[in-house]
Amino acid sequence: MVERDALSVTREAYDAAASTYAQLFRDSLPDSPLDRAMLGVFAEAVRASGNRQVADLGCGPGYVTAHLDELGLAAFGVDVSPTMIELARSAYPGLRFDECSMTALNIADGVLGGVLSRWSIIHTPPREVAAILAEFHRVLAPGGHLLIGFSASEGPSHPTQVYDHTVAPAYRWWPDHLAAMLRGSGLAEVARMVREPEPTDRRQFQEVHLLARKAPQEQ
């Protein structure tokens, strides 16, 4: 019941904050060269696999989905917030956006060349995250890539930590701990980027991007 309630709280919170969120972050990528670089690496890896189908999970108002489309991917967005989906469809009418939870994706097995989870697991209670990683593995094609972004906890003695997120309760993760969980789900780490906080950042947390790959099909 706790996990189900957390999902409802997150959905309702983002519905309420959707318009403000869209205004604040729609133009954030031009000011984030490291984020763009990691998205570029992800896009290049997906294109090289020959399968350009990508799901942007937790897409919010859709601006990152649109960026992936500009990078040559067949990207579509998924979000649990119906209001966010409405905003994304309005802003990017040529792209596909679906209302759905990451816990039970309405996506067939093994069809995606890539999954983007950019700060979309942070509102999930830690004991539910393994099931979500299993969903990522399920929908990825053999050799497909996952790019997952999150805020880092204070150190290896803190695998996860609760923090005060503006919109909804959230969790930080120690990168090695989450990388081990990815391995346990059949997703091997390929690369990681850790960005130190800027002096002007309200939260002085490291931001982490992990790029992982599902094993290619055996010959």
N, C-alpha and C positions, 0 to 999 in steps of 0.2 A: 504494500500500500504506500510506503514511503516513496518508492521510486515513481509510482504512478502519479502521486501527488506532486512530486518534483517536476514531472513533465507538464502537468496542468499549470503549475505556478509559472513555469518558463513560458509556456504558450501565452498565457494571459498577460504576463509582464511585457513580452515583446509586442503583442497586439497593442497594448496601451502606449508603448514607446516608439512604435514603428515610424511615424512621421518624423519625429525628432531624430531618431537614429539615422534615417535615410538622409536627412539634411546634413547631419554631422559628418557622415562617413562616405557619402557618394563620391566625393572628389579626393579621397584620402590617398589613393594609390600613387598619383603623381608626386606626392611628397614622401613616398616610402620606397626608395630605390632598392633596398635590400629585399623587401617583400616582392617587388616586381621581379627582381633577379631570381628569387626562389621559384616564383610562379613560372618564370621563363624556363628554368631548368626542368621543372615538372612537365611543362608543355612539350619541350623538346624530347624528353624521355617517352612521353605518351605517343607523340608523332612517330618516333622511331620504332615503336612496337607495331605500327600498322593499324592500330585500332584507336580511332580518335574520339570515341564515345566517352564522355566524362560527366560525372555527376558532381555538382557543387553542393555538398550537404551542409545545411545551415546557411543557405545562400542569402538570407535577409532580403534587402531591397534589390539584389541582383547585379550590383555593379561589378563584382568579381566574376560572376558568370559571363557577363558581357566582355570582360577583359580576356577571359579564356577563349571566347569565341573569336576575338580579334587576333589571338595567337594561333588560330588555325585549328582549334578543337571543336568538335561537335558537342558543345557543352549545354547542359540543362541544369536548372536549379531545383533544390528541394528544401523546404522549410516547414517546421511544425506550426508556424504562425500564419493563419489565413490572411491577416492584414498585411504582413510582409509580402506574401505571395501576390496579393492584389497590387501592391505598389510596384513590385518587380514586373508584373505583366503590363502594367500601365507604362512604365519607363522603357521597357524593352519588348515591344509587342512581337518582334520577330523571333523571340526565343521562347523556349518551353520552361514553365515553372509549375511544380507540383507540390501540393500540400501533403506532407507525410512525415512520420517520425522515423528517425534513424534506427529505432529498435526493431522496426518491421518494414523494411523498404519494399515498395511495390516495383521491384526491379528483378528481372529474371537472373538465374544463376549464370555467372561467368560471362557476362556480356560487355563489361566496361573495360576500356583501356586505362581509365584513371578514375580515382576518387579524390576529391578535395574536401578536407575537413578542417576548415580554417576557423579556429576558436569555437567549434560547434560541439565539442565534447565537454567543455568546461562547466556546463550546468548539469551534467549527468553525475549522480552519486557514484563514487568510485567502484563500488561492487557491481554496478551495471555496465561499466565500460568494456569489460571483456566480451560481453554479448554483442556490443556495438562493433567492436573490432572484428568479431566473427562475421557480422553482417557485411562489413567492408570486404573481407576476404571472399565471402560467398559471391558477391556481385562482380568482383574483378575477374577478368579473363586471366588465364595463365600468362605470366610475364607482365601483368598490369601493375601500375604504380599508384601508391597512396601518398599524398602530401598532407600531413597533419600539423596544425599549429596550435600552440597553447602557451600559457605562462608557466614559468619554472617555479618550483618550490625552493625553499631556502638551502637545501642540501640533501645528501643521500640519506640522512637520518629522518627526513620528512618526505616519504614517497608521495604523499598527497597532503595538501593543506587547503582549508577553507579560506576564502578571502571575500572582502566586501566589494562585490561587483555592483555597479550602478543599477542594473536592470533586474537581476535575479541572483539568488545564491550561486556561488561558483567555486571551483576547485583548481588549484595549481598542482602540477606534477613534476617530479624529478625526472629529467630526460632519460637517464639510464633505466629507470623503473618502467617508464612507458615503452621504451624501446624493447625491453624484455617482454612486456605484454604483447607487443607486436610480433615478436619472434614466436611466442606461444600461440599466436593466431595464424601462423604460417606466412608472416610478412617480414621479410628480412630488411634491416636498415641498410640503405645505400649511402645516405649522406645526412648531415644535419647542419643547421645554421642556428647560432645563438646570438641574439642581438642584445647588447647591454642597454639599459634604460638611458634615455636622454635626461639631462638635469631638469628639464621642464616637464617630464612625464609625471603625472599625478601619482601613479603607482610605480615604485622603483623595483619592478620585477624584470628579470630576463624574459625575452620572448624567444620561443623555440619553434623551429620548423624541422620536422623529421620527414625525410623521403624514404619510403620503403617499397619493396617490390614483392609481388607474389611469385612463387617459383614457376618457371616455365614448364610447360607440359613435357613429360619425358618422351624422348624419341623412341 
